[in-house]
Amino acid sequence: MTTDDPTYDEVIAAAAPPAPVTRPDLDALIESAVVVERERQIALGYDEKHDDGHVPDHLAYWAQEYRRKGEFIKALALWRAYDESVRRQTDASNARMREYMGREAQSAAPTGEQGADQ
């Protein structure tokens, strides 16, 4: 053994596993992978228009199926599509309700001086 040979401790230290990934790093990595997967889905034609053509539960069903298969990134991307679709449908429904309520309020408003002679 020459003096240039590493010691046992140096060999073990060099072979030590890297520091563990911290939670924020892992969250960022997962988020990045989900964004890339969702962009891939959109490029294949699974965009907002396509998603909104399904009942939201259909998207949730497929997200669950991918989760069962262990394809978690695809599952998360589908859950995101599901969430976005539900939000769009809810926003559209709320807008229709506000429009309806506005018309109802206008039709119920007094149009003149009813009861002025009482």
Secondary structure, 3 states (H helix, E strand, C coil): CCCCCCCHHHHHHHHCCCCCCCHHHHHHHHHHHHHHHHHHHHHCCCCHHHHHCCCHHHHHHHHHHHHHCCCHHHHHHHHHHHHHHHHHHHHHHHHHHHHHHHHHHHHHCCCCCCCCCC
